[in-house]
Amino acid sequence: MDPEVIESITHQVHRRFPEFAGTKAKVRKQPLPKSGGRRLIGAQKQNYLLTFKKDVRGPGGLTITRWVRVVANPKGKIIKITTSK
């Protein structure tokens, strides 16, 4: 995945989840499910999983690890965003 695409996705995550400002993504390839029904060629038979991790203060001063997972295609279109609570 291009560094510019990763930077664009990171900017979108930081805008949506301000507590993750300053974090960098861990990027991994993620193959498309076989039941996806899409006919793609060559290197586009995969999506990318970007994970962001941040330790934040919870109620009572406890430290909680929060995660944001982003599934995006090779062109940088975000398909799905999930977060831990």
PDB file of N, CA, C and O in Angstrom:
ATOM      1  N   MET A   1       0.853  -1.176   0.000  1.00  0.00           N
ATOM      2  CA  MET A   1       0.000   0.000   0.000  1.00  0.00           C
ATOM      3  C   MET A   1       0.894   1.232   0.000  1.00  0.00           C
ATOM      4  O   MET A   1       1.898   1.285   0.711  1.00  0.00           O
ATOM      5  N   ASP A   2       0.525   2.206  -0.792  1.00  0.00           N
ATOM      6  CA  ASP A   2       1.304   3.439  -0.901  1.00  0.00           C
ATOM      7  C   ASP A   2       1.307   4.216   0.413  1.00  0.00           C
ATOM      8  O   ASP A   2       0.300   4.245   1.120  1.00  0.00           O
ATOM      9  N   PRO A   3       2.431   4.843   0.738  1.00  0.00           N
ATOM     10  CA  PRO A   3       2.482   5.655   1.965  1.00  0.00           C
ATOM     11  C   PRO A   3       1.480   6.809   1.963  1.00  0.00           C
ATOM     12  O   PRO A   3       0.974   7.180   3.022  1.00  0.00           O
ATOM     13  N   GLU A   4       1.184   7.385   0.787  1.00  0.00           N
ATOM     14  CA  GLU A   4       0.211   8.472   0.712  1.00  0.00           C
ATOM     15  C   GLU A   4      -1.186   7.973   1.067  1.00  0.00           C
ATOM     16  O   GLU A   4      -1.957   8.684   1.711  1.00  0.00           O
ATOM     17  N   VAL A   5      -1.510   6.755   0.649  1.00  0.00           N
ATOM     18  CA  VAL A   5      -2.816   6.178   0.948  1.00  0.00           C
ATOM     19  C   VAL A   5      -2.927   5.894   2.441  1.00  0.00           C
ATOM     20  O   VAL A   5      -3.962   6.155   3.054  1.00  0.00           O
ATOM     21  N   ILE A   6      -1.861   5.362   3.021  1.00  0.00           N
ATOM     22  CA  ILE A   6      -1.847   5.098   4.463  1.00  0.00           C
ATOM     23  C   ILE A   6      -2.012   6.397   5.235  1.00  0.00           C
ATOM     24  O   ILE A   6      -2.747   6.448   6.221  1.00  0.00           O
ATOM     25  N   GLU A   7      -1.335   7.438   4.794  1.00  0.00           N
ATOM     26  CA  GLU A   7      -1.437   8.750   5.451  1.00  0.00           C
ATOM     27  C   GLU A   7      -2.856   9.304   5.357  1.00  0.00           C
ATOM     28  O   GLU A   7      -3.355   9.891   6.318  1.00  0.00           O
ATOM     29  N   SER A   8      -3.503   9.126   4.222  1.00  0.00           N
ATOM     30  CA  SER A   8      -4.873   9.602   4.048  1.00  0.00           C
ATOM     31  C   SER A   8      -5.827   8.870   4.993  1.00  0.00           C
ATOM     32  O   SER A   8      -6.679   9.496   5.624  1.00  0.00           O
ATOM     33  N   ILE A   9      -5.686   7.557   5.090  1.00  0.00           N
ATOM     34  CA  ILE A   9      -6.543   6.780   5.985  1.00  0.00           C
ATOM     35  C   ILE A   9      -6.264   7.165   7.434  1.00  0.00           C
ATOM     36  O   ILE A   9      -7.193   7.304   8.229  1.00  0.00           O
ATOM     37  N   THR A  10      -4.989   7.340   7.781  1.00  0.00           N
ATOM     38  CA  THR A  10      -4.615   7.737   9.136  1.00  0.00           C
ATOM     39  C   THR A  10      -5.238   9.081   9.497  1.00  0.00           C
ATOM     40  O   THR A  10      -5.726   9.264  10.612  1.00  0.00           O
ATOM     41  N   HIS A  11      -5.222  10.018   8.556  1.00  0.00           N
ATOM     42  CA  HIS A  11      -5.824  11.336   8.796  1.00  0.00           C
ATOM     43  C   HIS A  11      -7.322  11.206   9.072  1.00  0.00           C
ATOM     44  O   HIS A  11      -7.852  11.882   9.953  1.00  0.00           O
ATOM     45  N   GLN A  12      -8.005  10.336   8.320  1.00  0.00           N
ATOM     46  CA  GLN A  12      -9.435  10.134   8.525  1.00  0.00           C
ATOM     47  C   GLN A  12      -9.720   9.523   9.899  1.00  0.00           C
ATOM     48  O   GLN A  12     -10.689   9.898  10.560  1.00  0.00           O
ATOM     49  N   VAL A  13      -8.870   8.580  10.325  1.00  0.00           N
ATOM     50  CA  VAL A  13      -9.035   7.961  11.642  1.00  0.00           C
ATOM     51  C   VAL A  13      -8.809   8.999  12.740  1.00  0.00           C
ATOM     52  O   VAL A  13      -9.572   9.051  13.705  1.00  0.00           O
ATOM     53  N   HIS A  14      -7.777   9.821  12.604  1.00  0.00           N
ATOM     54  CA  HIS A  14      -7.485  10.845  13.606  1.00  0.00           C
ATOM     55  C   HIS A  14      -8.609  11.873  13.692  1.00  0.00           C
ATOM     56  O   HIS A  14      -8.888  12.396  14.771  1.00  0.00           O
ATOM     57  N   ARG A  15      -9.247  12.161  12.583  1.00  0.00           N
ATOM     58  CA  ARG A  15     -10.348  13.113  12.583  1.00  0.00           C
ATOM     59  C   ARG A  15     -11.579  12.513  13.264  1.00  0.00           C
ATOM     60  O   ARG A  15     -12.285  13.206  13.997  1.00  0.00           O
ATOM     61  N   ARG A  16     -11.834  11.232  13.024  1.00  0.00           N
ATOM     62  CA  ARG A  16     -13.010  10.581  13.610  1.00  0.00           C
ATOM     63  C   ARG A  16     -12.793  10.193  15.078  1.00  0.00           C
ATOM     64  O   ARG A  16     -13.727  10.227  15.879  1.00  0.00           O
ATOM     65  N   PHE A  17     -11.559   9.826  15.418  1.00  0.00           N
ATOM     66  CA  PHE A  17     -11.208   9.430  16.778  1.00  0.00           C
ATOM     67  C   PHE A  17     -10.046  10.292  17.252  1.00  0.00           C
ATOM     68  O   PHE A  17      -8.895   9.870  17.149  1.00  0.00           O
ATOM     69  N   PRO A  18     -10.315  11.491  17.769  1.00  0.00           N
ATOM     70  CA  PRO A  18      -9.242  12.431  18.132  1.00  0.00           C
ATOM     71  C   PRO A  18      -8.284  11.900  19.188  1.00  0.00           C
ATOM     72  O   PRO A  18      -7.133  12.333  19.242  1.00  0.00           O
ATOM     73  N   GLU A  19      -8.731  10.976  20.027  1.00  0.00           N
ATOM     74  CA  GLU A  19      -7.828  10.433  21.050  1.00  0.00           C
ATOM     75  C   GLU A  19      -6.710   9.591  20.443  1.00  0.00           C
ATOM     76  O   GLU A  19      -5.747   9.264  21.138  1.00  0.00           O
ATOM     77  N   PHE A  20      -6.813   9.235  19.170  1.00  0.00           N
ATOM     78  CA  PHE A  20      -5.776   8.461  18.481  1.00  0.00           C
ATOM     79  C   PHE A  20      -4.788   9.358  17.727  1.00  0.00           C
ATOM     80  O   PHE A  20      -3.951   8.857  16.977  1.00  0.00           O
ATOM     81  N   ALA A  21      -4.877  10.657  17.918  1.00  0.00           N
ATOM     82  CA  ALA A  21      -3.953  11.578  17.253  1.00  0.00           C
ATOM     83  C   ALA A  21      -2.516  11.221  17.641  1.00  0.00           C
ATOM     84  O   ALA A  21      -2.206  10.998  18.811  1.00  0.00           O
ATOM     85  N   GLY A  22      -1.666  11.175  16.648  1.00  0.00           N
ATOM     86  CA  GLY A  22      -0.259  10.864  16.880  1.00  0.00           C
ATOM     87  C   GLY A  22       0.073   9.387  16.794  1.00  0.00           C
ATOM     88  O   GLY A  22       1.243   9.017  16.894  1.00  0.00           O
ATOM     89  N   THR A  23      -0.930   8.528  16.609  1.00  0.00           N
ATOM     90  CA  THR A  23      -0.654   7.099  16.484  1.00  0.00           C
ATOM     91  C   THR A  23      -0.426   6.726  15.032  1.00  0.00           C
ATOM     92  O   THR A  23      -0.948   7.369  14.121  1.00  0.00           O
ATOM     93  N   LYS A  24       0.344   5.698  14.832  1.00  0.00           N
ATOM     94  CA  LYS A  24       0.609   5.195  13.486  1.00  0.00           C
ATOM     95  C   LYS A  24      -0.046   3.840  13.325  1.00  0.00           C
ATOM     96  O   LYS A  24      -0.250   3.120  14.302  1.00  0.00           O
ATOM     97  N   ALA A  25      -0.374   3.494  12.093  1.00  0.00           N
ATOM     98  CA  ALA A  25      -1.072   2.244  11.809  1.00  0.00           C
ATOM     99  C   ALA A  25      -0.094   1.107  11.563  1.00  0.00           C
ATOM    100  O   ALA A  25       0.985   1.292  11.000  1.00  0.00           O
ATOM    101  N   LYS A  26      -0.502  -0.058  11.996  1.00  0.00           N
ATOM    102  CA  LYS A  26       0.187  -1.289  11.621  1.00  0.00           C
ATOM    103  C   LYS A  26      -0.609  -1.837  10.437  1.00  0.00           C
ATOM    104  O   LYS A  26      -1.812  -2.070  10.559  1.00  0.00           O
ATOM    105  N   VAL A  27       0.046  -2.043   9.297  1.00  0.00           N
ATOM    106  CA  VAL A  27      -0.641  -2.413   8.070  1.00  0.00           C
ATOM    107  C   VAL A  27      -0.346  -3.868   7.735  1.00  0.00           C
ATOM    108  O   VAL A  27       0.805  -4.305   7.727  1.00  0.00           O
ATOM    109  N   ARG A  28      -1.424  -4.610   7.457  1.00  0.00           N
ATOM    110  CA  ARG A  28      -1.293  -6.001   7.042  1.00  0.00           C
ATOM    111  C   ARG A  28      -2.193  -6.256   5.847  1.00  0.00           C
ATOM    112  O   ARG A  28      -3.239  -5.622   5.703  1.00  0.00           O
ATOM    113  N   LYS A  29      -1.787  -7.184   4.992  1.00  0.00           N
ATOM    114  CA  LYS A  29      -2.626  -7.593   3.874  1.00  0.00           C
ATOM    115  C   LYS A  29      -3.709  -8.515   4.400  1.00  0.00           C
ATOM    116  O   LYS A  29      -3.483  -9.301   5.320  1.00  0.00           O
ATOM    117  N   GLN A  30      -4.886  -8.409   3.805  1.00  0.00           N
ATOM    118  CA  GLN A  30      -6.004  -9.241   4.200  1.00  0.00           C
ATOM    119  C   GLN A  30      -6.691  -9.757   2.936  1.00  0.00           C
ATOM    120  O   GLN A  30      -7.266  -8.971   2.183  1.00  0.00           O
ATOM    121  N   PRO A  31      -6.637 -11.072   2.694  1.00  0.00           N
ATOM    122  CA  PRO A  31      -7.273 -11.598   1.482  1.00  0.00           C
ATOM    123  C   PRO A  31      -8.786 -11.413   1.540  1.00  0.00           C
ATOM    124  O   PRO A  31      -9.385 -11.411   2.615  1.00  0.00           O
ATOM    125  N   LEU A  32      -9.388 -11.259   0.371  1.00  0.00           N
ATOM    126  CA  LEU A  32     -10.839 -11.130   0.304  1.00  0.00           C
ATOM    127  C   LEU A  32     -11.483 -12.469   0.622  1.00  0.00           C
ATOM    128  O   LEU A  32     -10.922 -13.513   0.291  1.00  0.00           O
ATOM    129  N   PRO A  33     -12.639 -12.462   1.249  1.00  0.00           N
ATOM    130  CA  PRO A  33     -13.321 -13.730   1.506  1.00  0.00           C
ATOM    131  C   PRO A  33     -13.740 -14.379   0.193  1.00  0.00           C
ATOM    132  O   PRO A  33     -14.045 -13.692  -0.781  1.00  0.00           O
ATOM    133  N   LYS A  34     -13.752 -15.700   0.177  1.00  0.00           N
ATOM    134  CA  LYS A  34     -14.115 -16.417  -1.046  1.00  0.00           C
ATOM    135  C   LYS A  34     -15.559 -16.179  -1.437  1.00  0.00           C
ATOM    136  O   LYS A  34     -15.910 -16.290  -2.612  1.00  0.00           O
ATOM    137  N   SER A  35     -16.390 -15.856  -0.480  1.00  0.00           N
ATOM    138  CA  SER A  35     -17.804 -15.630  -0.773  1.00  0.00           C
ATOM    139  C   SER A  35     -18.095 -14.190  -1.171  1.00  0.00           C
ATOM    140  O   SER A  35     -19.257 -13.798  -1.279  1.00  0.00           O
ATOM    141  N   GLY A  36     -17.039 -13.394  -1.392  1.00  0.00           N
ATOM    142  CA  GLY A  36     -17.215 -11.983  -1.714  1.00  0.00           C
ATOM    143  C   GLY A  36     -17.936 -11.730  -3.019  1.00  0.00           C
ATOM    144  O   GLY A  36     -18.550 -10.675  -3.181  1.00  0.00           O
ATOM    145  N   GLY A  37     -17.883 -12.662  -3.953  1.00  0.00           N
ATOM    146  CA  GLY A  37     -18.583 -12.508  -5.207  1.00  0.00           C
ATOM    147  C   GLY A  37     -17.969 -11.493  -6.139  1.00  0.00           C
ATOM    148  O   GLY A  37     -18.589 -11.128  -7.137  1.00  0.00           O
ATOM    149  N   ARG A  38     -16.768 -11.024  -5.847  1.00  0.00           N
ATOM    150  CA  ARG A  38     -16.117 -10.030  -6.706  1.00  0.00           C
ATOM    151  C   ARG A  38     -15.109 -10.720  -7.607  1.00  0.00           C
ATOM    152  O   ARG A  38     -14.464 -11.690  -7.211  1.00  0.00           O
ATOM    153  N   ARG A  39     -14.985 -10.225  -8.783  1.00  0.00           N
ATOM    154  CA  ARG A  39     -13.985 -10.747  -9.710  1.00  0.00           C
ATOM    155  C   ARG A  39     -12.913  -9.678  -9.900  1.00  0.00           C
ATOM    156  O   ARG A  39     -13.080  -8.732 -10.669  1.00  0.00           O
ATOM    157  N   LEU A  40     -11.815  -9.854  -9.182  1.00  0.00           N
ATOM    158  CA  LEU A  40     -10.719  -8.895  -9.243  1.00  0.00           C
ATOM    159  C   LEU A  40      -9.504  -9.567  -9.857  1.00  0.00           C
ATOM    160  O   LEU A  40      -9.405 -10.794  -9.873  1.00  0.00           O
ATOM    161  N   ILE A  41      -8.592  -8.769 -10.355  1.00  0.00           N
ATOM    162  CA  ILE A  41      -7.434  -9.283 -11.063  1.00  0.00           C
ATOM    163  C   ILE A  41      -6.157  -9.017 -10.282  1.00  0.00           C
ATOM    164  O   ILE A  41      -5.967  -7.926  -9.743  1.00  0.00           O
ATOM    165  N   GLY A  42      -5.281 -10.017 -10.222  1.00  0.00           N
ATOM    166  CA  GLY A  42      -3.931  -9.859  -9.699  1.00  0.00           C
ATOM    167  C   GLY A  42      -3.868  -9.359  -8.278  1.00  0.00           C
ATOM    168  O   GLY A  42      -4.490  -9.934  -7.385  1.00  0.00           O
ATOM    169  N   ALA A  43      -3.111  -8.278  -8.058  1.00  0.00           N
ATOM    170  CA  ALA A  43      -2.820  -7.775  -6.722  1.00  0.00           C
ATOM    171  C   ALA A  43      -4.045  -7.195  -6.029  1.00  0.00           C
ATOM    172  O   ALA A  43      -4.006  -6.952  -4.823  1.00  0.00           O
ATOM    173  N   GLN A  44      -5.131  -6.968  -6.761  1.00  0.00           N
ATOM    174  CA  GLN A  44      -6.308  -6.393  -6.134  1.00  0.00           C
ATOM    175  C   GLN A  44      -7.197  -7.446  -5.485  1.00  0.00           C
ATOM    176  O   GLN A  44      -8.332  -7.146  -5.113  1.00  0.00           O
ATOM    177  N   LYS A  45      -6.708  -8.664  -5.342  1.00  0.00           N
ATOM    178  CA  LYS A  45      -7.478  -9.709  -4.680  1.00  0.00           C
ATOM    179  C   LYS A  45      -7.271  -9.661  -3.173  1.00  0.00           C
ATOM    180  O   LYS A  45      -7.396 -10.678  -2.492  1.00  0.00           O
ATOM    181  N   GLN A  46      -6.961  -8.503  -2.666  1.00  0.00           N
ATOM    182  CA  GLN A  46      -6.744  -8.368  -1.237  1.00  0.00           C
ATOM    183  C   GLN A  46      -7.127  -6.976  -0.778  1.00  0.00           C
ATOM    184  O   GLN A  46      -7.097  -6.011  -1.541  1.00  0.00           O
ATOM    185  N   ASN A  47      -7.483  -6.904   0.480  1.00  0.00           N
ATOM    186  CA  ASN A  47      -7.696  -5.632   1.153  1.00  0.00           C
ATOM    187  C   ASN A  47      -6.562  -5.459   2.146  1.00  0.00           C
ATOM    188  O   ASN A  47      -5.710  -6.336   2.293  1.00  0.00           O
ATOM    189  N   TYR A  48      -6.557  -4.335   2.818  1.00  0.00           N
ATOM    190  CA  TYR A  48      -5.543  -4.074   3.835  1.00  0.00           C
ATOM    191  C   TYR A  48      -6.230  -3.810   5.161  1.00  0.00           C
ATOM    192  O   TYR A  48      -7.276  -3.164   5.221  1.00  0.00           O
ATOM    193  N   LEU A  49      -5.627  -4.320   6.216  1.00  0.00           N
ATOM    194  CA  LEU A  49      -6.120  -4.106   7.568  1.00  0.00           C
ATOM    195  C   LEU A  49      -5.134  -3.182   8.270  1.00  0.00           C
ATOM    196  O   LEU A  49      -3.957  -3.516   8.414  1.00  0.00           O
ATOM    197  N   LEU A  50      -5.610  -2.031   8.703  1.00  0.00           N
ATOM    198  CA  LEU A  50      -4.796  -1.075   9.447  1.00  0.00           C
ATOM    199  C   LEU A  50      -5.294  -1.074  10.880  1.00  0.00           C
ATOM    200  O   LEU A  50      -6.484  -0.884  11.127  1.00  0.00           O
ATOM    201  N   THR A  51      -4.390  -1.283  11.822  1.00  0.00           N
ATOM    202  CA  THR A  51      -4.777  -1.284  13.227  1.00  0.00           C
ATOM    203  C   THR A  51      -4.052  -0.163  13.955  1.00  0.00           C
ATOM    204  O   THR A  51      -2.852   0.048  13.777  1.00  0.00           O
ATOM    205  N   PHE A  52      -4.815   0.550  14.782  1.00  0.00           N
ATOM    206  CA  PHE A  52      -4.296   1.637  15.597  1.00  0.00           C
ATOM    207  C   PHE A  52      -4.505   1.241  17.052  1.00  0.00           C
ATOM    208  O   PHE A  52      -5.573   0.745  17.411  1.00  0.00           O
ATOM    209  N   LYS A  53      -3.494   1.455  17.895  1.00  0.00           N
ATOM    210  CA  LYS A  53      -3.565   1.090  19.309  1.00  0.00           C
ATOM    211  C   LYS A  53      -3.221   2.309  20.154  1.00  0.00           C
ATOM    212  O   LYS A  53      -2.296   3.059  19.840  1.00  0.00           O
ATOM    213  N   LYS A  54      -3.982   2.495  21.234  1.00  0.00           N
ATOM    214  CA  LYS A  54      -3.739   3.635  22.118  1.00  0.00           C
ATOM    215  C   LYS A  54      -4.173   3.265  23.528  1.00  0.00           C
ATOM    216  O   LYS A  54      -5.248   2.698  23.722  1.00  0.00           O
ATOM    217  N   ASP A  55      -3.344   3.581  24.505  1.00  0.00           N
ATOM    218  CA  ASP A  55      -3.708   3.420  25.905  1.00  0.00           C
ATOM    219  C   ASP A  55      -4.312   4.731  26.387  1.00  0.00           C
ATOM    220  O   ASP A  55      -3.676   5.782  26.307  1.00  0.00           O
ATOM    221  N   VAL A  56      -5.553   4.667  26.891  1.00  0.00           N
ATOM    222  CA  VAL A  56      -6.248   5.866  27.367  1.00  0.00           C
ATOM    223  C   VAL A  56      -6.669   5.661  28.815  1.00  0.00           C
ATOM    224  O   VAL A  56      -6.779   4.532  29.293  1.00  0.00           O
ATOM    225  N   ARG A  57      -6.900   6.762  29.496  1.00  0.00           N
ATOM    226  CA  ARG A  57      -7.356   6.721  30.888  1.00  0.00           C
ATOM    227  C   ARG A  57      -8.861   6.493  30.906  1.00  0.00           C
ATOM    228  O   ARG A  57      -9.618   7.195  30.236  1.00  0.00           O
ATOM    229  N   GLY A  58      -9.274   5.516  31.672  1.00  0.00           N
ATOM    230  CA  GLY A  58     -10.686   5.225  31.830  1.00  0.00           C
ATOM    231  C   GLY A  58     -11.202   5.763  33.144  1.00  0.00           C
ATOM    232  O   GLY A  58     -10.515   6.527  33.821  1.00  0.00           O
ATOM    233  N   PRO A  59     -12.411   5.368  33.510  1.00  0.00           N
ATOM    234  CA  PRO A  59     -12.972   5.820  34.783  1.00  0.00           C
ATOM    235  C   PRO A  59     -12.143   5.324  35.962  1.00  0.00           C
ATOM    236  O   PRO A  59     -11.669   4.188  35.951  1.00  0.00           O
ATOM    237  N   GLY A  60     -11.969   6.144  36.953  1.00  0.00           N
ATOM    238  CA  GLY A  60     -11.200   5.764  38.131  1.00  0.00           C
ATOM    239  C   GLY A  60      -9.701   5.766  37.902  1.00  0.00           C
ATOM    240  O   GLY A  60      -8.950   5.265  38.739  1.00  0.00           O
ATOM    241  N   GLY A  61      -9.246   6.327  36.772  1.00  0.00           N
ATOM    242  CA  GLY A  61      -7.817   6.411  36.506  1.00  0.00           C
ATOM    243  C   GLY A  61      -7.208   5.147  35.935  1.00  0.00           C
ATOM    244  O   GLY A  61      -5.990   5.064  35.782  1.00  0.00           O
ATOM    245  N   LEU A  62      -8.042   4.151  35.613  1.00  0.00           N
ATOM    246  CA  LEU A  62      -7.522   2.916  35.032  1.00  0.00           C
ATOM    247  C   LEU A  62      -7.094   3.142  33.590  1.00  0.00           C
ATOM    248  O   LEU A  62      -7.698   3.939  32.872  1.00  0.00           O
ATOM    249  N   THR A  63      -6.061   2.443  33.173  1.00  0.00           N
ATOM    250  CA  THR A  63      -5.595   2.520  31.789  1.00  0.00           C
ATOM    251  C   THR A  63      -6.291   1.448  30.967  1.00  0.00           C
ATOM    252  O   THR A  63      -6.297   0.273  31.335  1.00  0.00           O
ATOM    253  N   ILE A  64      -6.873   1.862  29.860  1.00  0.00           N
ATOM    254  CA  ILE A  64      -7.599   0.957  28.971  1.00  0.00           C
ATOM    255  C   ILE A  64      -6.929   1.006  27.602  1.00  0.00           C
ATOM    256  O   ILE A  64      -6.637   2.087  27.093  1.00  0.00           O
ATOM    257  N   THR A  65      -6.687  -0.153  27.009  1.00  0.00           N
ATOM    258  CA  THR A  65      -6.135  -0.204  25.658  1.00  0.00           C
ATOM    259  C   THR A  65      -7.295  -0.164  24.669  1.00  0.00           C
ATOM    260  O   THR A  65      -8.191  -1.007  24.716  1.00  0.00           O
ATOM    261  N   ARG A  66      -7.273   0.819  23.779  1.00  0.00           N
ATOM    262  CA  ARG A  66      -8.298   0.946  22.737  1.00  0.00           C
ATOM    263  C   ARG A  66      -7.683   0.619  21.400  1.00  0.00           C
ATOM    264  O   ARG A  66      -6.514   0.913  21.151  1.00  0.00           O
ATOM    265  N   TRP A  67      -8.476   0.007  20.542  1.00  0.00           N
ATOM    266  CA  TRP A  67      -8.061  -0.369  19.201  1.00  0.00           C
ATOM    267  C   TRP A  67      -9.040   0.195  18.181  1.00  0.00           C
ATOM    268  O   TRP A  67     -10.245   0.250  18.427  1.00  0.00           O
ATOM    269  N   VAL A  68      -8.518   0.609  17.045  1.00  0.00           N
ATOM    270  CA  VAL A  68      -9.338   0.938  15.879  1.00  0.00           C
ATOM    271  C   VAL A  68      -8.815   0.084  14.738  1.00  0.00           C
ATOM    272  O   VAL A  68      -7.622   0.099  14.433  1.00  0.00           O
ATOM    273  N   ARG A  69      -9.720  -0.665  14.105  1.00  0.00           N
ATOM    274  CA  ARG A  69      -9.369  -1.514  12.976  1.00  0.00           C
ATOM    275  C   ARG A  69     -10.036  -0.948  11.733  1.00  0.00           C
ATOM    276  O   ARG A  69     -11.237  -0.678  11.738  1.00  0.00           O
ATOM    277  N   VAL A  70      -9.263  -0.767  10.673  1.00  0.00           N
ATOM    278  CA  VAL A  70      -9.775  -0.217   9.424  1.00  0.00           C
ATOM    279  C   VAL A  70      -9.475  -1.202   8.310  1.00  0.00           C
ATOM    280  O   VAL A  70      -8.328  -1.607   8.121  1.00  0.00           O
ATOM    281  N   VAL A  71     -10.511  -1.586   7.572  1.00  0.00           N
ATOM    282  CA  VAL A  71     -10.336  -2.412   6.384  1.00  0.00           C
ATOM    283  C   VAL A  71     -10.487  -1.481   5.188  1.00  0.00           C
ATOM    284  O   VAL A  71     -11.497  -0.791   5.049  1.00  0.00           O
ATOM    285  N   ALA A  72      -9.473  -1.470   4.327  1.00  0.00           N
ATOM    286  CA  ALA A  72      -9.482  -0.576   3.172  1.00  0.00           C
ATOM    287  C   ALA A  72      -9.004  -1.330   1.936  1.00  0.00           C
ATOM    288  O   ALA A  72      -8.267  -2.310   2.042  1.00  0.00           O
ATOM    289  N   ASN A  73      -9.431  -0.864   0.767  1.00  0.00           N
ATOM    290  CA  ASN A  73      -8.958  -1.480  -0.470  1.00  0.00           C
ATOM    291  C   ASN A  73      -7.617  -0.868  -0.860  1.00  0.00           C
ATOM    292  O   ASN A  73      -7.194   0.108  -0.242  1.00  0.00           O
ATOM    293  N   PRO A  74      -6.931  -1.415  -1.874  1.00  0.00           N
ATOM    294  CA  PRO A  74      -5.605  -0.895  -2.242  1.00  0.00           C
ATOM    295  C   PRO A  74      -5.593   0.577  -2.663  1.00  0.00           C
ATOM    296  O   PRO A  74      -4.553   1.231  -2.593  1.00  0.00           O
ATOM    297  N   LYS A  75      -6.735   1.099  -3.098  1.00  0.00           N
ATOM    298  CA  LYS A  75      -6.801   2.502  -3.514  1.00  0.00           C
ATOM    299  C   LYS A  75      -7.073   3.447  -2.344  1.00  0.00           C
ATOM    300  O   LYS A  75      -7.062   4.665  -2.517  1.00  0.00           O
ATOM    301  N   GLY A  76      -7.322   2.886  -1.136  1.00  0.00           N
ATOM    302  CA  GLY A  76      -7.516   3.710   0.042  1.00  0.00           C
ATOM    303  C   GLY A  76      -8.952   3.940   0.441  1.00  0.00           C
ATOM    304  O   GLY A  76      -9.213   4.689   1.383  1.00  0.00           O
ATOM    305  N   LYS A  77      -9.901   3.314  -0.250  1.00  0.00           N
ATOM    306  CA  LYS A  77     -11.297   3.462   0.128  1.00  0.00           C
ATOM    307  C   LYS A  77     -11.552   2.636   1.382  1.00  0.00           C
ATOM    308  O   LYS A  77     -11.273   1.437   1.417  1.00  0.00           O
ATOM    309  N   ILE A  78     -12.087   3.293   2.413  1.00  0.00           N
ATOM    310  CA  ILE A  78     -12.367   2.601   3.664  1.00  0.00           C
ATOM    311  C   ILE A  78     -13.648   1.783   3.484  1.00  0.00           C
ATOM    312  O   ILE A  78     -14.697   2.297   3.097  1.00  0.00           O
ATOM    313  N   ILE A  79     -13.516   0.495   3.780  1.00  0.00           N
ATOM    314  CA  ILE A  79     -14.650  -0.420   3.660  1.00  0.00           C
ATOM    315  C   ILE A  79     -15.363  -0.554   4.996  1.00  0.00           C
ATOM    316  O   ILE A  79     -16.592  -0.570   5.054  1.00  0.00           O
ATOM    317  N   LYS A  80     -14.574  -0.653   6.082  1.00  0.00           N
ATOM    318  CA  LYS A  80     -15.159  -0.868   7.395  1.00  0.00           C
ATOM    319  C   LYS A  80     -14.230  -0.321   8.465  1.00  0.00           C
ATOM    320  O   LYS A  80     -13.009  -0.437   8.354  1.00  0.00           O
ATOM    321  N   ILE A  81     -14.813   0.278   9.508  1.00  0.00           N
ATOM    322  CA  ILE A  81     -14.064   0.730  10.673  1.00  0.00           C
ATOM    323  C   ILE A  81     -14.736   0.138  11.916  1.00  0.00           C
ATOM    324  O   ILE A  81     -15.951   0.241  12.086  1.00  0.00           O
ATOM    325  N   THR A  82     -13.937  -0.475  12.767  1.00  0.00           N
ATOM    326  CA  THR A  82     -14.453  -0.962  14.041  1.00  0.00           C
ATOM    327  C   THR A  82     -13.530  -0.479  15.153  1.00  0.00           C
ATOM    328  O   THR A  82     -12.352  -0.203  14.924  1.00  0.00           O
ATOM    329  N   THR A  83     -14.081  -0.380  16.358  1.00  0.00           N
ATOM    330  CA  THR A  83     -13.304   0.080  17.486  1.00  0.00           C
ATOM    331  C   THR A  83     -13.675  -0.697  18.735  1.00  0.00           C
ATOM    332  O   THR A  83     -14.799  -1.181  18.868  1.00  0.00           O
ATOM    333  N   SER A  84     -12.731  -0.812  19.639  1.00  0.00           N
ATOM    334  CA  SER A  84     -13.017  -1.413  20.934  1.00  0.00           C
ATOM    335  C   SER A  84     -13.536  -0.318  21.865  1.00  0.00           C
ATOM    336  O   SER A  84     -13.351   0.870  21.600  1.00  0.00           O
ATOM    337  N   LYS A  85     -14.172  -0.717  22.931  1.00  0.00           N
ATOM    338  CA  LYS A  85     -14.700   0.271  23.878  1.00  0.00           C
ATOM    339  C   LYS A  85     -14.084   0.097  25.214  1.00  0.00           C
ATOM    340  O   LYS A  85     -14.404   0.838  26.144  1.00  0.00           O
TER     341      LYS A  85
END
